[in-house]
Amino acid sequence: MSTERHLDSSAIKGLAHPLRVAIIDELQSGPATASVLAEALGESTGSTSYHLRQLSRHGFIEDDPGHLSGRERWWRLVPGSMRVDVESMRDEPITSAPAVMVSRQFIAQRAARIDDFLAHGAQVLDAEWHEAATLTGTTASLTLQETRDLADLLERTMREFMEPLTGREAPEGARRVAAHANVFPLIGRTDTAAQPQGSPGTSDV
């Protein structure tokens, strides 16, 4: 079973750089070298090498055991998931700003991947793979406890499904698939007053 790491203030500060977040995201597709990451991210090898060393120092990545020989150093993510707990840092301004930056960077990269799927998925994927994907959203007026229950349910469901599949040798025909679940109160005209009850809207792409 994979472990979950709650990032403390030191780890948050070590991750708080856009390129480091991008490297973490890229390594989710598998081990890579500094030069491979540089090409994928449009950076210099010197830059990716530096940030890889910083990520290693803070315990986010490690040497890939499958590539211990050869001239280039291969890196992989330390097994397990990680959680950026912004709420626990809201009263620590020195830490909360980097935590929010890291969270926003991860969200921006998720949005970029979704945009890439929408823009090019139909052209580059087989029809079956394109039809298997779904982008679903819904809103409703929930109490605080209902919001917590929904967030826990989605997180638990994703974890129970994905954990047995993480780290295995990819079966023939498999692709890397991203799964996101976001539960948060809307900020704006609906943030203080419950809206009229009705059927929540759902859209699938």
SULRA-V290813 format. One record per helix or strand. SS is the DSSP state (h for helix, s for strand). FROM is the first residue (numbers start at 0). TO is the last residue. If there is no record, write none. Layout:
# SULRA-V290813
ss=(SS | SS)
from=(FROM | FROM)
to=(TO | TO)
This chain:
# SULRA-V290813
ss=(s | h | h | s | h | h | s | h | s | s | h | h | h | h)
from=(3 | 8 | 17 | 31 | 33 | 44 | 60 | 64 | 73 | 80 | 86 | 92 | 126 | 143)
to=(5 | 14 | 26 | 32 | 40 | 56 | 62 | 66 | 76 | 82 | 88 | 123 | 131 | 164)
